């Protein structure tokens, strides 16, 4: 035993490589005075880069991967462009109120023809962003519409005019068909294997962000757009009244969004989105949940990785995030005809919020950034950067697939079997989110699952684990913190994967005779001793928790998604809050019912968090006040 301990410890002491050791963030120099609040990116056939800004400018960048790219402004004066595409010699962009075709007819380097392909109504509310377009395989376009916010409850989404909260399918000749509804803030659109996907942002009715497959006639969760399901051309027939009849009675409203007095509330349980699918088949569940505060807080661009790019991750999907200024990676598979899959962190540390992504001709990745109206982990307000792979393969999970009895993980490098065959190297838990109109949701129904066995491939490139208690429609967090590489004994760059298990595949399960059940963490049985007599514990109500004790609560209730202890992020830093000298009671009241007027310098007001238990909120308040 002593010899084995001596052999392992030096290997574990080595510093494992990090994200930045494989993927370098490169700066792209823009002309002095240019504000690149990037709303859209696209790569032209000749390798030039098209950029649309939220301030209404369009740029073409020549030699965009060189040390001296040349920026040429080709159009200006457009209305908050939040998407850009190239098709048949013209650029297409979604302005606030229309899909616009932009053409340089005389080839003088300036756009001289602006054509409205299709226009849609606007109420004038600031939150009615329009995203897109993405070009479908048949040459048609998809554009999505953000909902407005309520006058009394700023965070409650409303569809004041058609087709807010909808996906619109638009033909090149300007015909529009409503495609699907249930969208809240559908910022990221993408075509994966010829099919439409989008990313949603956490908010009311949306417990967390997610990647969703958008089928025609589907309802993806937010009820605001159902206001227009009675129109003749609506492919969705679900009504607001039908939906509200099945949600928790505390939150039921009529067709005019007026609260309905609940009865017997105490006996009702919260529902989840998959509960609603049992009543309404048109409900489309996320293909992959992106747990809020872990895999982003405001998910954006969806971009498949082409063959020959980014090494072992080709044909997977990248997703940007504005709030956390980073990119996540997703592996998709189809089980029983529906998409599901796994999500990991990929690369953080960008200078501003990651909104748009586009591939360069050399295989690097353009990253367009902005954080106006919503803060970001990066300090800059805007920018354009590039992510470059150095052709070294990181030690990562390459894929994670569902099996009838658990999961199969493949790796980018062989694993050390003495760790991979030890059940102590694996931890699994599952959880889900509530479906309710409250802003966001804590993780609920969390269960720790037992890993019963593991079968490691002879070449060390995969491990299949048997997991008891798999739950359909739940997110399964699989942690491989004990896994080490065969060469160098490095830990995984990202040891946690989040798998959305919409369907459990059929097939043969592993026999226990063919798996390893070794578990170095299994504690020996010890006879319990009689407890020693101790003095009565002192009251804990005023004991100040440490950062280590409070961090799990900040993560659980997503406080850390918007607040940093030291500095301004989306919201003020906790030290800045402490300077206000609020009492614990006052902080508790502000958690339940924030007052945006208290922080006038922040564009995004804090939503109410009535779901935080009093005991946990008290601990958070005590810790904040300890930072004075």
N, C-alpha and C positions, 0 to 999 in steps of 0.2 A: 504493500500500500504506500509506503514512504517513497519507494522508487517511482511509482506512477505519479504521485503528487509532484515530485521533483521534476518529472518530465513535462507535465502539463503547465505548470505555473509560468515558466518563462515565455511559452508561446502566447498565453493569455495576456501577458504584460506588454506585448508589442502593440504599437498604435495602428489601428486598422485604417485603411484609406477612407477618404470622405468624398462627397459629391464632387467637390472642386478638383479632386485629383484626376478626374476623368472628363468632366464637362466644364469648359472654361467660358466665363461670361466676358464677351468682348464689347468694347465701346464702339459706337458708330458716331463719328463727328458730324454734327449738323451745322448749318450756317448760323453765325452769331445772331441772336435775336429771334430765331425760329422757335415757336412753341409747338412741339410735337406731342400734343395731347392725342395720342393715336387712337382713332376709332375704327380704322380699317386698314388691312394690309393685303396685298396680293402680289404674286410674282408674275411678271409678264413673260411671254414666250422667249424673248431675247435675254432674259436674266435680270432686266431692270426691275426695280421694286416700286410698286404703287403704294402710296400712303394717303389715307384720308384722316383728317383731324376733326376733333369735336368742335373746333372753331370754324369749320366750314371750308378748309383749304384742301386741295388735292395736289400732291407732289409726285413727280416721277424721279427716282434716284437712279442715276447711271453708275455703273461699276460699284454696286452697293457693298460688296465684300472687300473692296480695296481700301488702302489707307487714306485715299482721298476721294470719297464718293462725291458725285456732283448732284446737288438737289436742284430740281427745276419745278417751280410752281406753275401748274398748268390750269388751275381753276381756283376760284375763291368765291365767298359769299353764299355758300350753301348752308343748310340748316342742320346743325349737329349730326354729322355723318358718322354712323356707327356700323359700318361694314363696307367692303369694297370687293368687287369681283371683276375679272376680265373675261370677255367672251366675244369672239369673232371681230376683233379689232376695236372694240369699245370697252370702256369701263362702265360698271353699273354700281350704284350706291343707294342705300336706304337713307333718305332724309327723314325728318320728323313725320312728314305727311305724304311721302310718295317714294316710289321706286323710280330712279332717274337713270337714263342712258346718257353717257358723256362721250362725245366723239370729236377727235381732231380731224376735221374733214379735209383741210388743205395741207396737213402734215407739217405745220410750222412750229410744232412744239407747244401749242396752246389748245385747250378745249374750246371749240367754237360752236358746238351744237349741244344743247341741253334738251332732252326729250323726256316728257313724262310718260312712263310705261303704264303706271297705275297709281292713283292717289286714293287715300283713305281719310276718313273723318278725324278731326282732332277736337278735344274739348278745350285745349289750352293749358291743361295741367302740366307742371314741369316734369312729372315722372313718366309722361307718355313717350318714352324712348321707343324707337323702332330699330330693329337689328337685322342686318343682312345686306345684300342677299347672299345665299349660297346657291350654286348652280347645280341642278339635278342632272343625272345622266342624259335625260332627253332634251336638255337645253332650257328647261323652264326654271323658275326661280322660287325660292322660299324666303319669306320675310316674317318676322315675329313682332308682336306688339306688346310692350309693357303695359301693365295696368296703372291707373292713377291711384292716388292715396285719398283716404277719407278726410273730410273737413274736421270732424270731431275726433276721430281716431286716426292719426296721421299714418299709422302703419297698416291700416286695413285696406286691402286692395279693392278698387272699384273699376268697373268697365262702364265709363260714362257715355261712350259712343262706340258703334261697331268699328273695327273688330279688335278692340283692346282685349288682351288676354287670349288672343287667337294666333294660330299659325296660318298665314295666307299663302296659297299656291298661285303663282302668277305666270301666265304664258308669255312668250316673247311679244305677242301682239296685244298684250294688255288685258287679257281676260283673267279675272280673279275668282278662285273658288276657295271658300273657307275650308281648311284642311283638318284642324283639330283645335280643341280649347282646353282650358285648365291651367294656362300659363300665368305665372306671376311676374317674374323678371327673367325672361328667356334670352339672356345675353349671348350665349355661345351656341352657334349653329354649326353643323358639320355633316358631311356625307361620308358614311362608313360602309364599304362594300355595296355602294349604290343605294343605300337607304338613309333616311333622314334621322338625325339625332340632335338633341339639344341638351344644354346644361341649365339647371334651375338653381336659383339662389334661395337660401333659407329666408323665412319670413312667416307671415300669417298663412296658415294651412300647410306650410312647407316646413317640416321639422328639421330638415337638413338639405344641403345641396345634393345634386344627383345628376347622373347621365341617363337620359331617357330616350328610348326608341319611339319616334313619333309616327304612328300609323294614322291613315286617314280615318276620321270619325272617332278618334280616341279622346278620352278625357283624362288629363294628367294630374288633376288634383285641386287647382284653385277654382272656386265656384264663380268668380266674378263674371267670366265670359259666358256663363250659362244664361245670362240675361238675353242673349241673342239666339238661343237654341231654337226658338219658335219661328225664326225667319225661314222662308221657303228653301233657301239654298244651304241651310245648315246641315252638315252630315252628322252632327251630334243631336240626339233627341232627348237626352237627359235634361230635366228641368231643375231649377233652383229648389222648388218645393220638394221634389222627390229626394234630392240629396239631403236637404236639411231634416227630412223626416227620419233619417237614419243616424244622424250625428248625435253627440251628447246633448241632452235637452238644455243644458246651460248655455249652449251657443246657437240654438235654433233661431232662425230669422225668416221672415216672410219674403215674398218676391220684391218688396220695396226696401229690403234690408233692415226692417224694424224687428227688434228683439221680440221673441215670443215667450211669454211667461212659462217657465219650466214647472213641471210637476214631478214629484217623487225623484228628485235629483239624486238623493242619497243612494238610491238603489241602482243608479246607472253607472256603467263603466266607460272609460274613454275608449275610443275606437282607433284603429290603425288604418292606413290606406288599403292594406290587403283585406281588412274586414269589409270595406266599402265595395271591393271588387266582387264579393260574394253576392251583393245585391245588384250591382250594375256592371255587367260584363265589359262595357266600354272603358272602364277605368284601366289605365295603362300604368303599371308599376314601374319604378326605376329599374333600368337594366343593372346599374351599379350605383349604390348610394356612396356619396363622398362625405363621410362623417364630419359634421360641422366643427370647426376649430381644430381639426386634425388634418383633413385633406381640403383645406381652404375654407373661406368664409363667404366668398362671392365669386363663384365659379364662372369661367368665361369660355374662351375659344376652344373648340373641339377640332383636333387635327390628327389624322392618321399618319403613322410613320411609314414612308415608302420603303420598298426593298432597297437594300444596299446602303441604308442610312442608319446611323446610331447603333451599329453593330447588332447585338443579340436581340434588340427590341423592335426590329423591323416588323411591320404589319400590326403593331399595337397602336395605342391611341394616346396622345398627349392632351392635357387639359390645363389651361392657364387659370390663375386665380388672382383677382385684383387685390383683395384685402391683405392676403399674406404674401404677396409679391413672389409667387413661386409657380412651379409647374408640377403636375401630378402625371402618373402613368397608369394606363388601364389596359388590362387584357380581357377581351370579350370571347365568349363561347356561346353556342346555342344548345340548349337542353330542352327537349320536348317542344321544339319550334320557337322558343322564346330566348331572347338575349339575357345573359347574366355574366358576372365575371368579377375580377379582382382589381383592386386599386392600391397603389403605393405612392408615397412621396417620390419625387424625381430630382428636382433641382430648385433650391431656394436661393435667396440673396440678390434678387434683382433690385434695381434702384428705385422702381416705382411699381404700381399695380399692373400686373400682367393681364392685358385685355385681349390682344390679338397676336396670332402666330402665323408665320408663313415660311415655307422652305426656300432656301437659296439654292442656286444651281450647283453650288459646290457641296451641298449636303449639310451645311450649317443651318441654324434656325434663327430667323428674324423674330424679335420679341418687341411688340409695340405696347407702350405703357401710358397709363394715366391714373390719377387718383382723385380728380376733382369731383366733389359731391359725395365722396366715400373715401376715407383715408386708406392708407396702405402701410405695410411694414417697412417698405422702402421709403427713404426720406424725400426723394425727389417727387415733384408733382407731375412729371411727364418724362418721356424719353423713348429712345430706340436703341436696343442692344441686340447682341447676337450670341447664340449658344453654340459652341464649337466642341465637337468630340475629338479627343486626341488619339483615337484608335487603340487605346488601352481598354480592355474589358474589365469592368468592375465586378466584384463578387456580389451578386445579387440573386434574388429569386427572379427567374425569367418569366415563368408562368405559374398560375395556381388554378387547378381545375377541380370541379366537383366530381366525386365518386359516390357510388351507392352507400358506402360506409365511412366517408370522410373526404379527404382532399389529397391530390397529388401535386407536389411542388417540384418544378424543374429549376435547375440552377445554371448560371452562366459559367461556372467553374466547378470542378469536382469538390465534394465535401469530404471532410475527415470523418470516416465511419465511426470512430470511437465516440464522437459527439452525436452524429446523425442517428445512430442506433440507440441512443439514450433518450427515453421518454421525457427526461427532465429538460431537454433542449426545446420542448414544444409546450406552448400554452394556448388554449382556445377558449374564447367566450363568445356569446351571441347576445344581440340586443336589437331593439328597433325604436322607432319614434312614434309619438302620438300624432293622430290626425285631428287637428282642431284649429280654430281661428286665432289662437294665441300666437304671438310672434315666436316662432321656433319651438323647439321641444327638447327637454332633456332626453338622454337615452333611457329607455324603460325596459322592464322585463329582462334585465341582464342576468345571464346564467353562465357560470363557469362550467365548461364541458370537459369530460375526461378523455385523454388520449390513451387508448388501450394498447396500441401496437404500432410499429413502424417498419416498413420494408424499404431498404435503401438499395438502389440499383447497383449492379456490380461495378459500373464505371463511376459511381458517386455523383452522377448528374441529376438524380431525382430521388425523392423520398415520398412514399405514400403512407399517410397516417390514417389509422382507424380512430374515429371520433364518435363517442356515444352521445346521443341527444341532439343530433342535427335538427334544426328547425326551419321548415320551409318559409320563405319570405323574410327571413331574418338576415341581418348582417352578422357575419362570423369573423371576428378578429383572430387571426392566427399569428402568434408571435414565435419567432425562431431565434430567440436571444442566445441560445446555447450552441447554435450551429457555427462551425469553423471551417475555413477552406482547407483543402488537403495540402496545398502549398502555401506556406507562410502562416498558417493557422490564424487567418484574419476573420473577424466577424463580418456579417453582412452589412453592406452600406445602409440598407433599410431593412431591419429585421421584422417589421410588422406589415401584414397585408390584410386588407378588408375585403372579404368575399361576400357578395350579395347572392344568397341561395334561393332564387325564385323557384327552382325545380331541383329535386334530387334525382339524378339519373338512374335508370334501371341498369341491370348488369350484375356481374358476379362480384361478390364481396370477397375480401381476403380471408383466408383461414388463419386462425390464431397460430397454427403450426408453422406458418411461413413468415411470421413477423417477429421482430425483436420486442421483448417486453421488459428489457432492462431499464431500471429507473433508479438513478443514483440519488435522486431527491427523496426517495421513499423513506420516511422516518421509521426507526425501530419502535416496536410497541414497548411502552414504559408504563409500569404500574403507577397510577395517580397517587400522589401524596396528599395527606390532609392539609388543607390550606392553613398557612400560618395566620395567627391573629394579628390584625393590623388596626391602626387607628382609623376612624371613620374618615373617608375622603373629604377634602375641602370642596366647596362648591366650585364648579368649573365655569360658571356663567361669565365671569370676568377674566378668566385666564386667557392671555393673548397667545394664539397659535403661532407657530413658526412658519416661514415660507414653505418649508418642506411639507408641513402638515396642511397648509391651505392650498397649495398648488393643485392637488387633485380636485378640490371643490371649484377652483377657478376654471379648470379644464372641463369639469362635468357640466357646469352651468354656462359654459362658453364665454365667461368673463374675459379670459385671456385672449379671445379672438379679437376683441376690440380695444383692450386696455393693456398697456405695458406698465410695469412698476415705475420705471424711471422717466419715460418720455411720452409725448403725445403719439397716439396711433390713430385708430378710427375715432376713439374718444380720448379724454384726458388721461394722463398717467395717474396711477394710484397715489403717488406722492403729492401730485397737484390736488387731488381730491382731499387728501389728509390736511392740506393747508387751510381748507375751508372750516376746519374745526367743527364739523357736524357731530352731533351726538350719535350714539349707536341707534337710537330710536329714529332719528332723522334719516340716517342711511338706509335703515330698513324700509322706511316709507318711500324713499326715492327708488329703491330697487323695485318695489311693487308698483309704483306710479311715478316715473321720472318726470322732471320738470325741465323741458328743453330750454326754457328762458334762463335757467341757471348757468348755462354754458353757451352763450350766444356766438362764440367763435367757432363752433363745430357745425358743419353742414348737415351731418346725419344725426338726428335726435336719437337718444337711446329708447328702445321699445320697453314696455313694461314686462317684468319677469315675475308674475304672481306664482309661478310654479316652483320657485325656490323655497324650500322649507324654512320656517322661522329659525330653527336651530342652526342650520348651515349659513343662512344670511347673517345671523349674529356673529358667527365665527369670522366671516368675511369682513364685516364691519369693524370688529375688534382689531383684526390684522391691518386694515387700511389705516385706522387711527394710530396704530403703533408706528407708522412711517413718518409721523410729524417730525 
